[in-house]
Amino acid sequence: MNNINYDSNSESDRLMVVLTHIGGIFFGFAPSLLVYLVKNEGWVKENARNALNWQLTSLIYYGISWVLVLVIIGLFLPWLIVVLNVVFCLVAAIRSSKGEDYKYPLTIEFIKS
């Protein structure tokens, strides 16, 4: 992640970022896309971009895993991706609640900063 110092101490900004990350568990890419489109700049937009990239990447992983399920190779892959999504989103929410930056691992950078 770039070394730009954003004001991550605002309570409302931290709450918005936490809800963006948690929303990814239940609503996929919709919360992060909404925040990314609404916010103009700053720490919140950067976190929404990271969450959006992860959610889009996990969507691709879901598609690949279901194709592998059809050929009986990846029976447990969809469940692994669900677990990874929950874990990554929870870690991101916890770190951002402290005002820290978090970059999702295994993510394809669709949207660059």
N, C-alpha and C positions, 0 to 999 in steps of 0.2 A: 504494500500500500504506500502511497506517496506520503511524504513527511509534512504535509500541510497541517498546521495547528488550527483546528476548528474549536469553537467553544462547545465542548461536550458537557459542560456543567449545568446547563439549563435543565431543570427538572422536566419541563414539558417536552423538550427535545429528546431526553433520555426515555421518557415514557413512550413517545411516538416510535422511537427506534425499537424498543423492546416489543411493542405491539406489532410492529412490522415483522420482526423475526418470528414471534410466536404465531402470528397470523399465517405464516407460510406453512405451518404444520397442518392447519385446518382448511385453508383456502388456497393453497398453492401459490402461484405467482401474483395473484390479484392484489393483495395488500402492498407488496413491495412495488408493483407497477404504479399503483395509485399514489403512493408517497413519492416515488421517483418523478412522476409527472407533475405533482403539486408543488414540491419544494424546488426552489430555484438554485440554491447552492448550499454548501456547508456540510457539516458532519452528518446530518440526517440524510441528505441526498446521497452521500457517499455510502452510508450503510444500506440505504434502500437499493442502490446500484449493486452492491455485493450480494444482498439477499435475492434480488431479481436474477442476477447471473446464476446463483446457486439453484433457484427454483426452476429456471429454464433448463439448466444442466440436468437436474434430477428428473425433469420431464422426459428428456432424451434417454436417460438411463432407464426409466420405467419402460419406455417403448422398446428399447433393445432387450431388456430382461423378459418382457412378455413374448417377444419373438423367440427368445431362447427357451422359454417355457413350452412353447408350441412344439419345439423339436426335442423336448425332454432333456435338455442340457441344464437349464437354469431353474430348477424347481424352487429354489430358495432365494433366488436373486431379487424378486419383487419385495419380499419381506426384508431382505438386507437393506434395500434402498429406503424402505419405510423407516427402518430403525436408524439408518444414517441421517435421514432427513430430520427426524425428531431430535436426535442427539446434537447434530450440528446447529439446528435452530435454537435449542435450549442453551447450548454453550454460547452462541452469539448473543442471545437475549441476556444472559447473566453477565457476560463481559461488557455489553453495551450499557447495562444498568449501572455499571461502575464508571462509565464514561470512557471505556477503552475501545480501541479499534479491533475488529475481528474480520479476518478474511477466511471464507469458507474453503476448506481443502477440496481437492478433486474438481474444481470448478473451471468451466470454460468461460473465458472473458468475452461474452457477446457484446456487452456494453462497456466501452472503455471510458475512463474519466476524462 
